[in-house]
Amino acid sequence: METTETFESLVRAEFSPKSSYLNTASNGLLPARTVAALQEAALLRAEGRPLTSLYEDVEASRAAFARLAGVPAGRVAAGASVAAHTGVIAASLPAGAEVLTAEDDFTSVLNPFHVRGDLKVRTVPLERIAESVRPGTALVAVSAAQSADGRIADLAALREAARAHGARTYVDFSQAAGWLPMDADAYDFTAAVTFKWLLGPHGAAFLTVPEDFGGLTPLLAGWVAAEKPWDSCYGPVAELARSARRFDLTHALFSYAGLRHSLELIEELGVDAVHAHDVALAERFRAGLAGLGHEPVAAPGSAIVSVPGLGFRQPELSEAGIEVSDRAGNLRAAFHLYTTAADVDRLLDALSG
């Protein structure tokens, strides 16, 4: 277990933000070790050296994410976006199947079900999603933490309701993986991009599937989805991978070269320690907002705080060196391991003016 001193020393060694960076819900900062790995990967290409190590980085990243998600690496597919993973799940459903979703969830979790045109997509408020599962619901698709305002889904209630009605579950952990402990084994499918709380470059995303693949067809499969990829570069793939790798998309090698080291850092720090750090700062901000007469969206236990009506202040805050987001008119602040109490107080001071 990391001590507070070790946690802080690791963070100081890896990050040197030039602003009060409170925008991880948009993009996480890259650790120094990740930047160094990206530079080395670029040099490999520039100098014409073998790229063998970059393919090893893909598998190391897959294994690290699997450990964070609590599933074997054989159940993890490496892709590029949540939307692509959602599309594969959407394509597996029979015509007329009911998909239950949350109002105003992130588009990548929703849109592939809508564009099918022959599915019954039902939308309810996030707080009602568990009670809204009913006989005939084929799949429940929801983000673990809402992008717009940080609200955390009641995943335990959702699991129970889905189990009671024979529905499958699909949870997007993009705004949760890295600070909120996750157990991918508790759901049929999960997905997550890695450029937010997991601190990786853009271009990588993971999908977890059941051991039996959950009835998914690898519609986007290319040569990397073969059991023997280098023997499957021409003609149809003779044998798909016997693991979730059959759902892999062609790998953005530079992304994984950096991501391997970002995930290594998350593991060194420990998700529980990151969670405690992030949520404590979010609570500090909520308490300060109350003193200023502002009421954030209710999202207890979240590392994301969203304040209605203050989104318009984002440009001036950025000019002042405080990075937050304007989402649906709300000022969204996201607190991660490189955020300090001084950053929180600086934002509160700016909002008091």
N, C-alpha and C positions, 0 to 999 in steps of 0.2 A: 504494500500500500504506500502511495506517495505521501510524504509529509507536505505541509504547506510550504515549507522552505524549498523542498525539492521541486514542487509544482511550479513555484514562482521562478526558480532559477532556470528550469527547462524552458519556460515561456520566454523569459528575458533573452535566452540564448538563441531563440528561434524567430522572434518577432521584434521589429523596430518600426511600428507605424508612425507616419508623419502627421497623423490626425487623431482625433478621438473617434475611433472607428467603431460604430454601433450599427453596422449594416450587414452582418453575416447572413441574415435571411435572404440577402441578394447574392452576395459573394463572400466566401471566406478568404482570409488572408493566407498567402502561401508561406509556409515555414522556410527558414533559410536552407535547411537540408533539401527541401523540395526544389527550390530555385537552383541549387547547385546540381541536382540530378537532371533538371531540365536542360541546363547549360551543357552538361556532359552528353546528354542524348542528342542535342543539336550538333555537337561536334562530331559525334559518330557519323551522322549523315553527311556533314560538311566535308569530312576527311575520308569518306569512303571506307570506313572500318566496318567489320561485321556487326549486324544488329541483333545477334543472338541474345545478348543480355536484355534487350527491350522486350522480347517475348517472355523471358523469365520474369520480368517485372509484372507482366499481366497476371501470371499465375500467383506470384507473391501477393499482389493486390487482391486477387480473388480469395486467397486463403485468409488474408488479414480481415477482409470484410466479413467472411464467413464466421470468423471468431467473434467479431463484434456483434453479428446478427444471431449467433447461437445455433448455427446449423453447419452440417458438413460442407466442405468446399464443393463437393459433387452436386450440391443443390443450388449453386450460385452461377448465374449466367452473367457474362460481362458484355454490356452494350454501350449505347451512347446517350440515351435519353429515356425519361420515364414515359413520354408519349409513345415511343416505339414499343416499349414493354407492354403498355396498356393496349396498344393495337393488337398485339399477339393474343392477349387475353380476350379482347373483344371479339376477335375473329373465331375464337373457339366456341362461342355461345350459339345455341340454336336460334333460329328465327323466332321472334315472339317472346324470348326470355326476358324476365324482369331484372333490371339492374337498379339497385337502390343507391342513391348518392346524396351528398350533403349540399345544401344551398351554397353557391359561390365558392365551391372548392376550386383548387387550382385546375386550370384548363387541361393540362396534360393528363390528369386523372379522369377527366370527364369526356373530352371531345371524341376520342375513338369510339366510345359507345354510341354517341349521338350520330356520327357520320355513317354508321352501319345502316341506319334508316329503317331497320326491321326489328329493333329491340324496343322493349318498353322501359324507358329510363324514367324512374320516379325520383323526385327530388324533395327532400324534407330538411328542416333546420337541423344543424349538427346535433343539437341537444336531444333531438327526437329520433335519431337514426336507429338506435338499438330497439326502441319500442315499435319502430315502424317496419321491422322485418316481419314478414308474414308468410303463410304457406304460399308457395309459388314463387317466392323471391329466389332467383338463381344465384345472384352475386351481390354482395355489398362492397362498394368501392369508396374508400375515404382516405383522407390524409390523416396521419397520426397527429400532426400539429398543423393548424390552418396557416397558410402562407400570409393571408391578409392581416390577421390579428393575433396569431399565436394560440388560439383556443385549442386545447388538447381533447381529442375524442375519448370517450369512455370506452376504451378498447375491451376491457374485461366484460362489460355489459354486452357489447357488440358480439363478442365471441360466443357468449351464452345464448344470445338470441339467434345467432346464425346456426349454432349447433341444434337448437330446439326445432328449427324449421328446415334444416337440411340445406341451408344456403352456404355458398362458398364466400370467402373473404379475401379482399385485396386491399392492402394498406400501403400507402405511399409514405415512406419515412424520410423524404427529402429534407423536411424542416425539423427533423428530430434526430436522425442518426448522427451520433457524435456527441450529443449532450444528453439525450433521453435514452436510458437503457432500453434496448429492444430485444424481443424474443420472436424472431421470424418463424420459428417452429410452431407458434400459436396460431398462424394464419395459413391459408392455402397459398397465397401469393403475396410477396412484398416487393417494393421497388424503392430505389433511392438514387438521386444524383449525388455526386461526390464533391461538387465545387462550392458547397455551402459549409455546413458544420463539420464536414470531414476534411476540409482544408485542401482539397485537391484542385488540379487544373480543370478547365472545362473539357468536355468530351468523353466523360466516363460515367456510367450508371450501372447499377446492379439490379438483377431480378432474382428472387428466390422462388423456387417451385417445390412441390411435394416430390417425394421419391419416385412416384409413378408419373410425374410431370403434369398431373392434373388435367389431362385431356388436351393439352396444348399442342398445336402443330407448329413446327419451326418454319413459319412462312418466310422469314427473312434470312434463312440459313444460306451461308456461302461456304467457302472452303474451310474457314476456321471452325465451322460447326461439325466437321467430320471427325470420326474417331482417330483417323490418321491424316491430319490436315495437309501435310506436305506431299502426301500421296493422292490428294483429292483436288488438285488445282485445275484439272481439265475434265470436262464432261460432268454428268450428274454425280453427286456424292454417293458412293456405293454404300457407305455405312455411316450413319450419323453418330455423333459421340454418345456414349452410353450414359453420360452424365448431363447435367444442365448445360454443359458447354454447347450442346446442340442448339441452344437458343442464343449463342454468342453472335454479335455483329462484328464485322471486321474492326480490329482494335486500333484505336487512336494511340499509337505506341508512345508518343511523347507524353500524353496524358498519364498513362499508366507508369511511365518511368518516374514521374514526379509523385503520383498518387501513392505508390508503394511506401514512400518515405513519410508522407502525410499521415497515412494510416498507422505507420509505425509509431509516430509521435502520439497519436490518440491512445494507442495501446499502452505506451509508456506512462502517460498521465493517468489513464484509467477513466472510463466514462463516468463512474460514480463521482470522482473528484471533479471532473469537468461540470457535471450536472450541479453539484453543490455550489461551485464557483459561479456558474452562469445564473442560476435561479436566485442566489443571494443578491446579486447585482440588480436583477430585474425587480426584486422586492424592494430594494433600496430606491429604485426609480419610482415605483408605484407609491411608496410612502411619501417621497418628495413631491410627486404630482398632487397628492391629496392636500399637502400644505399650500400648493399654488391654486387650489380650487379646480383642478382638472380631474376628470374621472376616466380612466382607461377602460377599454373593453375588458370585461371580466374573463380572465384566463389564468386562474390560479395554477401555480406550479410551472408556468411557462417561462422560457428564456426570452420570449418575444412579448413586447408590450406595445399596444396600439392605442393611440389617443385620438378620439374622434375630433374632427374640426381643426386640427393643427397641421395637417399635411402641407398646407400652403407655405409653411415656414421652412420646409426642407431646403430650398435654394439658399436662403440667408444663412441657415445653419452650416451648409456646406462651405459657403464663403468664409465662415468663421472657423473652419477646420473641424467641424463636427459632422460626421457622415451618418445619416439616417435615411429612411425612405418615405415617400409619399405614396400610400396605397389606399385607393378608394376614398381619398380625402382624409385619411388618418395618417398621423405621424407614427411611423413604425420604427421602434428601436429594438435591436437584437443584440444580446449580450453574450459574448463568448470568452474563451480562455485568455485572450489578450486584452480584454476590457478591464479597466481598473475602477475602483471607487472614485478616483479623481475624474475619470471620464464621465461617470454618472453625474457627479456634482457639477461638472462643467456644462452638461446639457441642461440640467435643472436651472442653473444660473442664467443660461441663455434664454430659457423659456420664461423666466420671471421678468424679463425686460420688456 
